C-alpha cells in the first residue's frame, strides 16, 4: 500500500529512482564502515557521525531530488541566468577569501549556520543549465560568432579558469562536459576547436603560473613517475592499492576494512577503495554497472525528449555525474593522479550531496516531461516540438 502510494507521487524514470535508492544505501553502508578513524579523532561514535551528519544529508538529498523533479524543467532555464550571475562573483570570492583545504581555496562558509560548501559544485550546475539554455536559445544563429559563439565561449572559459585556479580536476571535467554539450548543440567543429585552444591556453597558465602550480606538478609527477617520488608523495595512491589487493574477488566483508585506518579521507575521495576492500571485485562491478545503467537511462531520456533544452539539460547533467564517478574510481585504482573528486551520491559530503541530488532531480524532471509527452502520443495528441 505504502509502495504504491509512493510510486503515485514520484514521476520520471523508475530505473533512475532505483539507482538513486541503491547508491544511497551503498553510501550509508560504506560511510558507516569508513568513518571509524574520523570518529576516533573527533571523540565520537561512528553511529553518532552517521546519524547526525551523513544520514541526514542522504535524506535531505532524496528530498531535494523529489522537490526538483516536481518542478517543470523549463523553469531551470530562467534559474540558470540567476545562478550564473551569482556563481562568477562567488567563485572570485572563494579564491580570495575561501577556507583553505589541502592548500586550495575551495570552500566558503555559509553565515549563521556555519556550513561550508564548494562553490565549484554550484558552478557545475550553473554552467551546465546555462549552456543548455544558451544553445537552445541561439539555435537559429548557432553559427554566428557575435550572437552565439562569444557569449557561450566566454561563459565556459570564465568558469573554467576560476575553478581551475583552486580545483583543476573539477575544472577539466566540467570543460569536457561543456565540449560535449557544444557538439550536441551543433556548434561548428571550427568553433569547438577554438574553444579547446582557448581552454588549453588557460590550462597552461594554471599549471605553470597559477597559485597551485607546485601541487599540480607534484601530483602529475607522482602519477607518471611514482618510482622516483618520496613515499609521502605517493602515500594515498599506495594505500588505495593495498585496499584493492586486500579486497580480492569477494572482499573482506562489511566493516572489515583495515585501510580505512591509513587512507586519508576514506569516506569521501577514496570511498571506492574501501568498497572494493570490503566487497571485492563483485562490489566494484556492481558500482560500475549502476553508473553505466544511469548513463544509459539518461541517454534514453535525451533521445526521447521532444524539446532541445530538455535534451541538452539531461545530457549535460548525466555526463557530469558519470564522468565524475569514473574519475573518482580511476583515481582509486591508480588510473589517474590523485584528485579531490567525490563519488556522486556515495561519498560522504554535505552540500556536495545536495547539489548532486538537485542534478538528479532535474534529470528526473526532464524524464517526467518525456513520460507525459509519450502519454499524449498514445491518446492521439501530438506534443509541440521546440
C-alpha positions in Angstrom: 0.0 0.0 0.0 2.8 2.4 1.0 4.9 1.4 -2.0 2.0 2.0 -4.5 1.2 5.4 -2.9 4.9 6.4 -3.1 5.0 5.4 -6.8 2.0 7.6 -7.5 3.8 10.6 -6.1 7.1 10.0 -7.8 7.4 10.6 -11.6 10.1 10.1 -14.1 12.3 7.1 -15.0 11.7 4.3 -12.4 15.1 2.8 -13.1 16.9 6.1 -12.2 14.9 6.2 -9.0 16.0 2.6 -8.3 19.7 3.6 -9.0 19.4 6.5 -6.6 18.0 4.3 -3.8 20.7 1.7 -4.3 23.5 4.2 -4.4 22.1 5.9 -1.2 22.0 2.5 0.6 25.6 1.7 -0.5 26.6 5.1 0.7 25.2 4.6 4.1 26.9 1.2 4.4 30.3 2.4 3.1 30.4 5.6 5.1 29.4 3.7 8.3 32.4 1.5 7.7 34.9 4.2 6.6 34.3 6.7 9.4 35.9 4.7 12.2 39.1 6.8 12.2 37.2 10.1 11.9 35.0 9.1 14.8 38.1 8.3 16.9 39.8 11.6 16.1 36.6 13.6 17.0 36.0 11.5 20.1 32.6 10.4 18.9 31.0 7.0 17.9 30.6 6.0 14.3 26.8 5.8 14.8 26.7 9.4 16.1 28.6 10.7 13.0 26.4 8.7 10.7 23.1 9.6 12.3 23.9 13.3 13.0 25.5 14.1 9.7 25.6 11.7 6.8 22.2 10.1 7.1 20.6 13.5 7.5 22.2 14.7 4.3 21.2 11.5 2.4 17.6 12.0 3.4 17.9 15.7 2.6 19.3 14.8 -0.8 16.4 12.4 -1.6 14.1 15.2 -0.5 15.8 17.6 -2.9 15.6 15.1 -5.7 11.8 14.8 -5.1 11.3 18.6 -5.0 13.5 19.3 -8.1 11.8 16.6 -10.1 8.3 18.1 -9.4 9.4 21.5 -10.9 8.9 21.7 -14.6 12.4 21.6 -16.1 11.6 24.6 -18.3 11.9 26.8 -15.2 15.5 25.9 -14.9 16.3 28.0 -18.0 15.4 31.1 -16.1 17.0 29.9 -12.9 20.3 29.3 -14.8 20.6 33.1 -15.5 20.4 33.8 -11.8 22.8 31.0 -11.0 25.4 32.4 -13.4 25.1 35.9 -12.0 25.7 34.5 -8.5 28.3 32.0 -9.5 31.0 34.2 -11.0 31.3 36.6 -8.1 31.1 33.7 -5.7 34.0 31.9 -7.4 36.1 35.1 -7.2 35.2 35.5 -3.5 36.2 31.8 -2.9 39.6 32.4 -4.5 40.3 35.4 -2.3 38.5 34.6 1.0 37.7 30.9 0.8 38.6 28.5 3.5 41.8 26.7 2.6 41.8 22.9 2.4 44.8 21.0 1.0 46.4 24.3 0.0 43.4 25.3 -2.1 40.7 27.9 -1.5 37.7 25.8 -2.5 35.3 26.3 0.4 33.0 29.1 1.5 31.4 29.2 4.9 27.7 30.0 4.9 26.9 32.7 7.6 24.8 31.9 10.6 24.5 28.1 10.0 28.3 27.7 9.7 28.2 25.1 7.0 30.9 25.1 4.3 30.4 24.2 0.7 32.5 24.0 -2.5 31.5 26.8 -4.9 32.6 24.5 -7.8 29.5 22.3 -7.0 27.2 25.3 -7.6 29.3 26.4 -10.7 28.9 23.0 -12.3 25.1 23.1 -12.0 25.0 26.8 -13.1 27.2 26.4 -16.2 25.5 23.2 -17.5 22.0 24.7 -17.2 23.2 28.0 -18.6 24.8 26.3 -21.6 21.7 24.2 -22.2 19.6 27.4 -22.2 22.1 29.4 -24.5 22.5 26.5 -27.0 18.7 26.2 -27.2 18.0 29.9 -27.5 20.7 30.5 -30.1 19.9 27.6 -32.4 18.8 29.9 -35.2 22.1 31.8 -35.0 24.3 29.0 -33.8 27.0 29.7 -36.4 27.0 33.4 -35.6 30.3 34.4 -33.8 28.9 37.5 -32.1 25.5 36.3 -31.2 26.2 32.7 -30.1 29.9 31.8 -30.0 31.4 34.6 -28.0 28.7 34.5 -25.2 29.0 30.7 -25.0 32.8 30.6 -25.1 33.0 33.4 -22.6 30.9 31.6 -20.0 32.8 28.3 -20.4 36.2 29.9 -20.2 35.3 32.2 -17.3 34.0 29.4 -15.1 36.9 27.1 -16.2 39.7 29.5 -15.1 38.0 30.5 -11.9 37.5 26.8 -10.8 40.9 25.7 -12.2 42.9 28.1 -10.0 41.7 26.2 -7.0 40.5 22.8 -8.3 41.9 21.7 -11.6 40.4 18.3 -11.8 36.8 19.6 -11.4 37.5 22.3 -13.9 38.8 19.8 -16.5 35.8 17.5 -16.1 33.4 20.5 -16.4 35.2 21.7 -19.5 34.9 18.2 -21.1 31.2 18.2 -20.4 30.9 21.7 -21.9 32.6 20.5 -25.1 30.2 17.5 -25.3 27.3 19.9 -25.0 28.7 22.2 -27.7 28.9 19.2 -30.0 25.4 18.1 -29.3 24.2 21.8 -29.6 25.5 21.9 -33.2 28.4 24.3 -32.7 30.7 24.1 -35.6 33.9 22.0 -35.3 36.0 25.0 -36.1 34.5 27.0 -33.2 34.8 24.0 -30.9 38.4 23.8 -31.8 38.8 27.4 -30.9 37.2 26.7 -27.5 39.6 23.8 -27.0 42.5 26.0 -27.9 41.4 28.7 -25.5 41.0 26.1 -22.8 44.5 24.7 -23.5 46.0 28.2 -23.1 44.2 28.7 -19.8 45.3 25.2 -18.7 48.9 26.0 -19.4 48.5 29.3 -17.4 47.1 27.4 -14.4 49.6 24.6 -14.4 52.8 26.8 -15.0 51.8 30.1 -13.5 48.8 29.5 -11.2 48.9 29.7 -7.4 48.7 25.9 -7.1 51.2 25.0 -9.8 53.6 23.2 -7.5 50.7 21.0 -6.2 49.5 20.2 -9.8 53.1 19.4 -11.0 53.7 17.2 -7.9 50.6 15.2 -8.4 51.3 14.7 -12.1 54.9 13.6 -11.5 53.8 11.3 -8.7 51.4 9.6 -11.1 53.7 9.5 -14.1 56.9 8.5 -12.2 55.9 7.0 -8.8 59.2 5.1 -8.5 61.1 8.5 -8.4 59.0 10.0 -5.7 59.3 10.1 -2.0 56.8 7.7 -0.3 55.0 10.7 1.2 54.1 11.8 -2.4 52.5 8.5 -3.3 51.1 7.6 0.1 47.4 7.9 -0.8 47.7 6.0 -4.0 49.8 3.3 -2.3 47.2 2.8 0.5 44.4 2.7 -2.1 46.2 -0.1 -4.0 46.7 -2.1 -0.8 42.9 -1.8 -0.2 42.2 -3.1 -3.7 44.7 -6.0 -3.2 43.1 -6.9 0.2 39.7 -7.0 -1.4 40.3 -9.7 -3.9 37.2 -11.1 -5.6 34.7 -11.3 -2.8 36.2 -8.8 -0.3 36.9 -8.9 3.4 33.2 -8.4 4.3 31.3 -5.3 5.6 33.0 -3.4 8.3 36.3 -5.3 8.0 38.4 -2.7 6.1 41.9 -2.1 7.6 42.9 0.6 5.1 40.3 3.0 6.4 42.8 3.5 9.3 45.5 4.6 6.8 43.8 6.2 3.8 43.2 9.9 4.1 39.5 10.7 3.5 38.4 7.1 3.1 34.8 8.2 3.4 34.9 10.7 0.5 37.8 10.8 -2.0 38.8 7.1 -1.6 35.5 5.5 -0.6 35.6 3.3 -3.8 38.8 1.7 -2.5 37.1 0.9 0.8 34.1 -0.6 -1.0 36.4 -2.8 -3.1 38.3 -3.9 0.1 35.1 -4.9 1.8 33.0 -6.2 -1.1 35.8 -7.1 -3.5 35.6 -7.2 -7.3 31.9 -8.1 -7.1 31.2 -4.8 -5.3 33.3 -2.8 -7.7 31.4 -4.3 -10.7 28.0 -3.5 -9.0 29.0 0.2 -8.6 30.3 0.4 -12.2 27.1 -1.2 -13.6 24.9 1.2 -11.6 26.6 4.3 -13.1 26.6 2.8 -16.6 22.9 2.0 -16.2 22.4 5.6 -15.1 24.1 6.9 -18.2 22.1 4.5 -20.4 18.8 5.6 -18.9 19.8 9.3 -19.3 20.8 8.8 -22.9 17.3 7.3 -23.5 15.8 10.4 -21.9 18.0 12.6 -24.2 16.9 10.8 -27.4 13.2 10.8 -26.4 13.0 14.4 -25.2 10.8 16.4 -27.6 12.5 19.7 -26.6 16.1 20.8 -27.2 16.5 22.4 -23.8 15.4 19.2 -22.0 17.7 17.0 -24.1 20.7 19.3 -23.5 20.0 19.6 -19.8 19.7 15.9 -19.3 22.8 15.2 -21.4 25.0 17.7 -19.6 24.0 16.7 -16.1 24.2 13.0 -16.8 27.6 13.3 -18.5 28.8 15.4 -15.5 27.7 12.8 -12.9 29.1 9.8 -14.8 32.4 11.4 -15.7 32.9 12.4 -12.1 32.0 8.9 -10.9 34.5 7.2 -13.2 37.2 9.9 -12.4 36.8 9.0 -8.7 37.1 5.3 -9.4 40.0 5.8 -11.8 42.0 7.6 -9.0 41.2 4.8 -6.5 42.5 2.1 -8.8 45.6 4.1 -9.9 44.5 5.1 -13.4 44.7 8.8 -12.7 46.5 11.3 -10.5 45.1 12.0 -7.0 42.2 14.5 -7.0 39.6 15.6 -4.6 36.6 14.4 -6.6 33.9 12.6 -4.6 31.9 9.6 -5.8 28.4 11.0 -6.6 25.7 10.1 -4.1 28.1 7.7 -2.4 30.9 9.7 -0.8 30.2 11.5 2.5 29.6 15.1 2.0 27.0 17.7 2.9 26.4 20.4 0.3 28.1 18.3 -2.5 25.4 15.7 -2.0 22.7 18.3 -2.1 23.9 19.7 -5.4 24.3 16.2 -6.8 20.8 15.4 -5.7 19.4 18.6 -7.4 21.1 17.4 -10.7 19.4 14.0 -10.3 16.1 15.8 -9.7 16.5 17.9 -12.8 17.2 14.8 -14.9 14.0 13.2 -13.5 12.1 16.4 -14.3 13.0 16.0 -17.9 12.1 12.3 -17.8 8.7 13.2 -16.3 8.1 15.5 -19.2 9.1 12.7 -21.7 6.6 10.4 -20.0 3.8 13.0 -20.2 4.5 13.6 -23.9 4.5 9.8 -24.6 1.1 9.5 -22.9 -0.2 12.3 -25.1 1.1 10.5 -28.2 -0.7 7.3 -27.0 -4.0 9.1 -26.7 -3.6 10.8 -30.1 -2.2 14.2 -29.1 0.9 15.5 -30.8 3.3 17.4 -28.5 4.8 20.6 -29.8 8.3 20.4 -31.0 10.7 23.1 -29.7 
